[in-house]
Amino acid sequence: MATKARKRKSTDECIKTTWDIDGESTKLLYSDMGVGLLDEDSIDSRPLTTPAQAHMPDFTQPPGAPKASHTQMSCASVSNGYNQAPGNTPVIGQHSANTEGLQICKRLRLHGEAHGDDMFSCLSDELMLSVFQWLPRTILAKCARVCRRWKRLTFDETLWRRLDLAGKVLVCGVLGRVLNRGVHVLRLAKAEIHTPLYLDFHTAFNNNRFSKVQYLDLSMAMIDVEGLQQLSGVCRNLKKLSLEHCTLNDNICGHIADNKQLEVLNMCMCEGLTAEGLSRIASQCLRLESLNLAWTDLSRDSVLLLVLCLPKGLLKLNLSGCREQLTDQDIIQLVATCPHLKELDVSDATMLTAASVDHMTLLKGLEYAAFSRCYHITPPAFMTLTQILTLLALDVFGMMKESSLQQLKESMRHVEINKYPFSSIARPTTGVRRTSIWGLRVRDPVVV
């Protein structure tokens, strides 16, 4: 009985249940599913090949490679876990039971295959640097990812002496890494600089890791007072600096004064200037030759301090926009303090009179003067400037009618009248040129 029960159970397990509907409904159902009935002669309708009958390609012999010996083929087949048939074709499912004495055979090297030889390793560091110097800075940054040697060479100071980041967005820490690469000429005009500049700023500052920047252009840059204070705090070798339209404080002015070699300083339209900050700059930057303080909203105390403490060797000065703060007495004192001035711009100083023009005749080396919109100066007063034999250009915009202007031009034929509507004193770039600052090229050449 037990035997009959087991047979009946095995018979019940083999019974298959199928659903059948009429042929038309089947066709409609298949049509809705997007399929159709298979033909009897279709390849897909044939029975599938069992795994024991499936053959694998010979992976031990790559296409185009020289044929290996029978011993090598046997070792490769054993290492892959297959037993080879007489036709040298491995068959799935027939694993070798004897695993003793297994050997690992290397694949034969193909003819023409890369050997991994680094041709750059044959070049000296000097030759590598001579190649890298022709690459743009963006390509150099990518080359630093190749290997440790390339990273060391691409970070060499000789490749980062001049850098143009104008209009770029520098996230926290980027400018600090750039300064640590030894850049000498750096253009950051209209750049957006995020703080902190150094991710480990306090460590860098305490260890006296001062940057090597000598020419720095921050004109119209978006940087807060804290970031500018960090940047000025690590700069001690500046020769030319532009901070046009930046916000300053006394601490920043103190850091600027620490640059004893400073020759050119542009602080046009800067905010936050005080008499104390200007006093430190004027008394410590004794090599200053060009200074632009136009439209900085100077107080009366600041003007008095400047005309008394400016370096004697100053050659170019822009004090335009002082309005009621600059008087004739200040001009008299300024001429005595800076007798070697070659360019002087006092435009929009509404308190100046003809007396200021008369005292400027004492500047025997004056080449350029600007009195635009100084409405208390009469046109005939400018005729006294003919005594200055070195004078080359004079700007008097908004001062006289066209007829008076023509008479002045006829009287001063050797002088260019109203040719420069914008002052270029201490500015890093003039005109349409934006590839250099103070005559030093900073932009990468175009790679074709």
Buried (B, 14 or more C-beta within 10 A) or exposed (E): EEEEEEEEEEEEEEEEEEEEEEEEEEEEEEEEEEEEEEEEEEEEEEEEEEEEEEEEEBEBBEEEBEEBEEEBBBBBBBEBEBBBEEEEEBBEEEEEEEEEEEEEBEEBEEEEEEEEEEEEEEEEEEEBBEEBEEBEBEBBEEBBEEEEEBEEBBBBEEBBBBBBBBBEEBEBBBBBEBBBBBBBBBBBBBBEBBBBBBEEBEEBBEEEBBBBBBBBBBBBBBBEBEBBBBBBBBBBBBBBBBBBBBBBBBBBBBBBBBBEEBBBBBBBBBEBBBBEBBBBBBEBBEBBBBBBBBBBBBBBBBBBBBBBBBBEEBBBBBBBBBBEBBBBBBBBBBBEBBBBBBBBBBBBBBBBBBBBBBBBBEBEEBBBBBBBBBEBBEBEBBEBBEEBEEBBBBBBBEBBEEEBBEBBBEBBEEBBBBEBEEBBBBBBBEEEEBBBBBEBEBBBEEEE
